[in-house]
Amino acid sequence: MRKSAVLALMLALVTTLSSTAAEAHRGIFVVRHAEKASQEPDALLSLQGEDRALALARLLRSAGVTHVVHTDRVRTRQTVEPLVEQKGLTPIVVPHADVAGLVHQLKALPRDAVVVVAAHSDTIAQILLGLGVTTPVTIRDDQYGRVFLVTESSQLIELAY
C-alpha cells in the first residue's frame, strides 16, 4: 500500500476512533522545516531539503489537507510550498518566535480542518504542548523528516518521510 493511502486510512481511522469531529480538528500535522543550506538565520533549503519538501507533498497528497501554516522564515515556506501549490491553498504565515500566536491561529481554524504546520526544532515541542499533547518530544538539530500528527483527542502519532 502506498504511503499516501496508508496516511489517508490512518487519518480516517483516527477521526473515527477519537472524539466527534464537532469537538476538535480532524488532524494537525506538525513538521520541522526540511534541511537548510546554511546556518544563516533565514537560510534557504538545501537540494536535499527541496527533495524532502516534495516528499512531504507526496506523503500528504491524500490526507485531505485544508490549511497550511508556516513561520515567516524562508525554509518553512519552502518546505510546504509544493503542498500549497498542489492543493491550491493560501498559507497562514506567523512570526517564527510567536508560538502562542501560532497555537491561537490553529485553534481558530474550522473544527473539521486538516492542517499542516511547518515550524522549527526549537518550537515544535511547545506547539504540541499548546495543542494538548502530553507526550514529550525532542528534536535534535540534525533531525529532519519527522511528522507529528495530533489527533482530535490530542493524541500524538509520529510518522517519518
N, C-alpha and C positions, 0 to 999 in steps of 0.2 A: 504494500500500500504506500502511496506517495506521502511525503511529509505534509503537504498541504491538506490532503484528505484526512490524515491522522489528526492534524491540528483542528480542522473543522469538526471532526467527530468528537474530539475531546472537548471543544468549546460547547458543542450541543449537549454533551453528557453533563458537563459542569452546570450548564443552565438548568437542565432537568433535575439534577440531584440537589442543588443548593436552593436557597430561598427563592421565592417567586420573583419574576422579572420586574414587578412593580416595586419591589423593595430595594433593589440595588442595580448597579450596572451589570450587564451581561459578562463583561470581562475587560480588564485593563492589562495590556502587555507593556511591561516596563523594560527597556533595553538601554544598555550603555552605548554611547556612540561607537562607531567602528574605529579601526586602527587609524591613528593620526600620523601625518607625515613628519611632524617635528614636535618639539616640546614648547613651541610658542604658545602664548595664552589663547590665541584664536586660530589654531592650526587647521589646515585643510586635511582631508582624509588622504591616506597613502593609497597606492594602487591596490594593495591588499584590502584596505578599508572600503574602497569603492566596490570591490568584488563582494565584500561582506554585505554592503548595503543592498546590492542586487539579490543576494541570497536571502536577506530578510524580507524583501518584497515577494520573492517566490514562496517563502515559508508562510507568509500571512495572506497570500493571494485569495484563499478561500475561507478566511476566518471571519468575514463579514465586517471588516473594519469600517467604522463610520466617522471616526475622528482621529486626528493625529496632532500631538502636542510635542513641541521640541523647544529647547532653550535657544537663547539668542546667539549661541556660538555656531560658527560655520560647520563644525564637524557633526553636530547633532542634526542640523538641517540636511546636510549631505547624506547622513545615514538613513533618513526617512524619505528623501527625495524620490527615489524610484517607486516607493509605495504610494506616495502622494500623487505622482504622475499617473501611475497605474489606476488608481481609484478616482482620480479627478477631484481630490479633496483640497480644501484650503486649510493649511495647518494653523494651529494656535501657537503663537510664539510667546514665551515667558522669559524673564531675566534668569540667567543661569544660577544665580545665588538665592533666588526667591523661592525656596522650597514650599513655604507656606502658601504663597500665591499660586504656585503650580497645583498643589493639592486642592486649593479652593477652586481653581478652574476645572479640575477633574470632577469635583463634587457638584459643580454647577451644570454639567453636561446632562443630557436626557438619560433617564434611567435605563433605557434599552440600548445605550451606546456600547460599542466595542471600540476601545481606544488603544492607540499605540503611543507611548511616551518615550522619547529619546532624551536621556539625561547623562549624568556623569558618574564615575565610580565613587566620588565622594558625596553624592546626593541621593543615590538610589535607595540606600537603606532608610534614609529619612522619608523619602517619598512613600516607600512601602509601609513604614510605621504610620504615616499620616493617613494611609488607606485602611488602617486597622489590622495590618499583618503583624503578628507577634513573633514569627519565626525570624531570628536574627540572620542578616545577610551581610557578608563582607565581600568586597571585590578588590582584588589586587590590581595595581596599576598596569600590569601586563596582561590582564584578563579581558578578553573580548568574546562575543558570541553567546552570552547567556541571555535568556529571555525569561522574565518573571511574569507569570500570568496570575493576576489577582482575581479571584472568583467573586461572585456575588456575596458570598458569606465570609469574605476576607481571608479565604484560604490561599495558600501560595503553591503554585506548581511551577517548577523550573524546567525549562527546555534549553536546548543548545542548537545553534545553527552555524 
